[in-house]
């Protein structure tokens, strides 16, 4: 079976759409808005059309002078064509480096410097906005402009329509094939170097897990287009021949009508987007009624969210499938939840390490393994681990303990081998056993909460930052009842949901929040001035 699904021991992004089109034909792919680079093609596409677009873009990149093994940063406005341009660069053997549209100019400048004068594919909006003060001539080899609007700082890809098509280039599976960046929750993002071989090692277990839904369900993906997880999700469902919808805007008011029309059977988004989508459980048209599988990775998902999502489905035996992993390693463990098992689930359980692919251990302060049930730092062995952090190899090596990779997370393995995640090491607070568990409890007890984040103030005391749906007033009487049996907490700070600093995958930037709290620059709902 595996040989039939994945005959090569490498995952070549440049061949992704071509192979899917050859195997499955004109399977529909629906977008929530037309591509910036091919707006005339509309939003109703298929595998064959997308394969042709990637081939077309690859020909244009080659015509510009781009060649195998050269690095290509892609930093443009949020659109699915970010992924298509990355695949096109990979098709001619170049190494794509998709950079989040959310990154500011200073961070992009730093990352371009580490890339050592890459090509840059951007668009007029970015060149006039975030990149307007970046010294692109000294940091890049050349600037190419995507989209239908030209800009004087670069060469327009639109003007290269009709460039001669070329045969794809396959680099050796051990060579760099993709460079992605970390979420940046603890500072400036790190650049992670993937190979076609390591990408394959991540794809294989995900392909096996998705076997039951092959070709049968419409899959809706609403994820960051610059994260390696998105390319793997594409790989999984294109290989299986599933109809797709690829969405850019996670706003429930946008998603609700789309799901009512498209009726997806499997949806995947970031955990914090699923929290927002709880409101769809009772939305007009029952937009979640058709969903049998909810898929999530990046972070553990709150138990309350799982229960509401499953309760909104009208399918037989709906499931939430949760993968825990890290950008540097790929998926590490996984679990699934039904309506019944979700009733008494432990939100800190992130499932079983993937058998045959992953090994996990827990170590103490001395780096030596701890017995099961003891809490310590988590380490993993994974064939899908990235090669290095580009330009920061010393930083990469510091996370290695022999052949084991330190995840920077704290947790334990129980006697059955289930993995429990209690905190990020950098976020631990002395007076709280687990910030994450505390947040799960508060979310479950207060249904009006859209988010809660517990961080330490300058004295190390735990401070809860809370967001409510629609930024509605927080009922302090209900709050005090909810925290009565919890570790002592400071008074809650009611923060506008839109003000919480987030990464491209909607992770909360706790370090940045702590800094803002210390500086008194964090706004609250009750007042327009910063806290302090």
Secondary structure as UniProt FT lines:
FT   HELIX           2..5
FT   HELIX           13..15
FT   HELIX           16..24
FT   STRAND          28..31
FT   TURN            37..38
FT   HELIX           39..41
FT   STRAND          44..46
FT   HELIX           47..63
FT   TURN            64..65
FT   TURN            68..69
FT   STRAND          71..74
FT   HELIX           81..91
FT   TURN            92..93
FT   STRAND          95..98
FT   TURN            101..102
FT   HELIX           105..114
FT   TURN            115..116
FT   STRAND          118..123
FT   HELIX           124..128
FT   TURN            129..133
FT   HELIX           136..139
FT   STRAND          140..146
FT   TURN            152..153
FT   STRAND          155..156
FT   HELIX           158..160
FT   TURN            161..162
FT   TURN            173..174
FT   STRAND          176..181
FT   TURN            185..186
FT   STRAND          191..195
FT   HELIX           196..209
FT   HELIX           210..213
FT   TURN            214..216
FT   STRAND          219..222
FT   TURN            225..226
FT   HELIX           228..240
FT   STRAND          244..246
FT   HELIX           252..262
FT   STRAND          266..269
FT   HELIX           271..277
FT   HELIX           278..282
FT   TURN            284..285
FT   TURN            287..290
FT   STRAND          293..296
FT   HELIX           303..312
FT   TURN            316..317
FT   STRAND          319..326
FT   TURN            327..329
FT   STRAND          330..337
FT   HELIX           339..342
FT   TURN            343..344
FT   TURN            347..348
FT   STRAND          349..353
FT   TURN            355..357
FT   STRAND          358..363
FT   TURN            365..366
FT   TURN            372..373
FT   STRAND          376..382
FT   TURN            383..384
FT   TURN            390..391
FT   HELIX           393..397
FT   TURN            398..399
FT   STRAND          400..401
FT   TURN            402..403
FT   STRAND          404..413
FT   TURN            415..416
FT   STRAND          418..424
FT   HELIX           425..427
FT   TURN            430..431
FT   HELIX           435..445
FT   TURN            447..448
FT   STRAND          449..456
FT   TURN            458..459
FT   STRAND          462..468
FT   HELIX           469..471
FT   HELIX           476..482
FT   TURN            483..485
FT   STRAND          493..494
FT   HELIX           497..499
FT   TURN            504..505
FT   HELIX           510..519
FT   STRAND          523..524
FT   TURN            525..526
FT   STRAND          527..530
//
